[in-house]
Amino acid sequence: MNTMKVYVVSAEETIFSGLAEYLVVTGEVGELGIYPRHAPLITRIKPGMMRIRAAGAGQEELRVFVAGGILEIHPNAVTVLANTAIRATDLDEAMAEEARRQALESLADARSDMDFARAQGEFAGMAAQIAAIAKLLKRL
């Protein structure tokens, strides 16, 4: 079985570190499916759900919400440096809705272009997290 080393880290913690068969994440230009011996690449990632198939028989996909970051691919190793990363099992719909509400308030209260851009980024991240939660709930 072909595997690659995968590291998924955020400022808060290491979310995953181990061997994986593949990883799927949304890059700047669309969804990327990464398998062992992938061509080297560095790209920004968009907020959304990432899927990792850990190596080993019977392993289920690990789903992780990432709120943007950087993806670095080498032929036998992948590193995801996420701004924020939350395991799908730890996503909280009520908290995400509250954060979205606060981001909308920040948008309305923006006094400068910088404030507006910051609030817009927060809103986009929370909207992506809510969309990921909704998608997960549909699968249950």
C-alpha positions in Angstrom: 0.0 0.0 0.0 1.3 3.4 -0.9 1.3 6.0 1.9 2.6 9.4 2.7 3.3 11.2 5.9 0.6 13.9 6.6 0.9 16.7 9.2 -2.1 18.9 9.9 -1.3 21.6 12.4 -2.9 24.9 13.6 -1.8 27.5 16.0 -3.6 25.6 18.8 -2.6 22.0 18.2 -1.6 19.2 16.0 -4.8 17.8 14.5 -3.2 14.8 12.6 0.3 13.4 12.3 0.6 10.0 10.6 0.6 7.9 7.5 -2.3 8.4 5.1 -3.4 7.0 1.8 -4.8 10.3 0.5 -5.9 13.8 1.5 -8.5 16.0 -0.1 -8.5 19.8 0.5 -9.8 22.9 -1.3 -7.0 25.0 -2.7 -7.1 28.4 -4.3 -8.3 27.1 -7.7 -10.4 24.2 -6.5 -10.4 20.8 -4.8 -7.1 19.0 -4.6 -6.8 15.2 -4.3 -3.3 14.4 -3.0 -1.9 10.8 -3.1 1.6 9.5 -2.5 4.2 10.7 -5.0 2.2 13.8 -5.8 4.2 16.6 -7.6 5.6 19.2 -5.2 3.3 22.1 -4.7 2.8 25.0 -2.3 -0.6 26.8 -2.3 -3.0 28.6 -0.1 -6.1 26.7 1.0 -9.6 28.0 1.3 -11.9 27.6 4.3 -13.8 24.3 4.1 -13.8 20.6 5.0 -10.6 18.5 4.5 -10.7 14.7 4.3 -7.8 12.4 5.2 -7.8 8.6 4.8 -5.4 7.3 7.4 -3.3 4.2 6.4 -4.5 0.9 7.6 -7.3 -1.5 6.9 -10.8 -0.3 7.8 -9.8 3.3 8.5 -12.6 5.8 8.1 -11.9 9.3 6.6 -11.0 11.9 9.2 -12.8 15.1 8.4 -11.3 18.4 9.5 -12.6 21.9 9.0 -9.8 24.3 8.1 -10.3 28.1 8.0 -7.6 28.7 5.4 -3.9 28.3 5.6 -1.0 26.9 3.5 -0.6 23.5 1.9 2.9 22.1 1.2 3.2 18.9 -0.8 6.3 16.8 -1.3 6.3 13.4 -3.0 6.1 11.5 0.3 4.9 14.1 2.8 2.2 16.7 3.0 2.0 19.6 5.6 -1.2 21.6 6.2 -0.5 24.8 8.2 -4.1 25.8 9.0 -5.1 29.2 10.4 -7.7 27.3 12.4 -8.4 23.5 12.3 -11.3 21.8 14.0 -12.1 18.0 13.8 -15.6 17.5 12.3 -16.6 15.8 15.5 -15.8 18.9 17.5 -17.7 21.4 15.3 -20.4 23.2 17.2 -23.3 24.7 15.2 -24.5 27.1 17.9 -20.9 28.5 18.4 -20.5 28.9 14.6 -23.8 30.7 14.3 -22.8 33.1 17.1 -19.4 33.8 15.5 -21.2 34.5 12.2 -23.5 36.9 13.9 -20.6 38.7 15.5 -18.8 38.8 12.1 -21.9 40.4 10.6 -21.9 43.0 13.4 -18.2 43.7 12.7 -19.0 44.2 9.0 -21.8 46.7 9.9 -19.5 48.5 12.4 -16.4 48.7 10.1 -14.9 52.2 10.1 -12.0 51.7 7.7 -11.1 49.5 4.7 -8.9 47.5 7.0 -11.7 46.9 9.5 -14.0 45.9 6.6 -11.5 43.5 5.1 -10.9 41.9 8.5 -14.6 41.5 9.2 -15.2 40.2 5.7 -12.5 37.5 6.3 -14.1 36.5 9.6 -17.5 36.3 8.0 -16.2 34.1 5.1 -14.5 31.7 7.5 -17.6 31.3 9.7 -19.9 30.9 6.6 -17.6 28.1 5.4 -17.7 26.5 8.8 -21.5 26.6 8.9 -21.7 25.2 5.4 -19.4 22.3 6.5 -21.6 21.6 9.5 -24.7 21.6 7.3 -23.0 19.2 4.9 -22.0 16.8 7.7 -25.6 16.9 9.2 -27.0 15.9 5.8 -24.8 12.8 5.8 -26.0 11.6 9.2 
